[in-house]
């Protein structure tokens, strides 16, 4: 586990989640919209002053883009310029065509403040990893953040979107168990990935629902049990995804809060005002607060 993150002296730790930026090609219309997205990201970072920035996929379009590597560098530049720690997971469009996940990871790792890593080579995906957040005293980790590669598309006979594979779920449970043994109890944790798992549909009718649902939950057709594993391990308090641009809700299911981010990019579909989700953790508490900050500086809780 990489431990470059730390709770503030007041016990707080703030995360900004940007999702579905969809930075495009070099056409004039794309450039205008991409510039609006970059400006939004810069303004929200400056306003919120987070301790960590998380990008939950579809940073770019890669299919049909002449130079996806160059496009990816444009996509992450406002985050890189902030000088703040950041981490990312891939969406279904980032490495859909013309570039690999490994190539995009190499671009991320050109920057010192990037905490993204490939993760285990013997399981599915690129970018399955866990980051620790040290306590303010620096003695040990007080919270953990899990990151998963949720893939692109399912095999054609099944159709729809990919899923987080059983070997990734097993990797998570092993990491969770190890941390619990080290600390004497499950370490408070959050999880980030792009494509929602099927339980997001049930969360809409769960407890403490906030936000809006304007489209179907575009989840995989196969359920590999990641949510059940999280319930069983007892560490993950909340999950954060993107993918569905017209959903921004949070709902609590079996004690875990399942949350969407707010679409951040102007170069893609979506009814909502563009923005980002903000998440705050408090050291020593098994809870978190979250809200959406919008382009016009409005707040949605």
Secondary structure, 3 states (H helix, E strand, C coil): CEEEEECCCCCEEEEEEEECCCECCCCHHHHHHHHHHHHHHHHHHHHHCCCEEEEECCCECCCCCCCHHHHHHHHHHHHHHHCCCEEEECCCCCCCCCCCHHHHHHHHCCCCCECCCCCCCCCCCCCCEEEEEECCCCCCEEEEEEECCCCCECCCCCCCECCCCHHHHHHHHHHHHHHHHHHCCCCCEEEECCCCCCHHHHHCCCEEEECCECCCCCCCCCCCCHHHHHHHHCCEEEEEECCCCCECCEEEECCEEEEECCECCCCCCCCCCCEEEEEEEECCCCCEEEEEEECCCCEEC
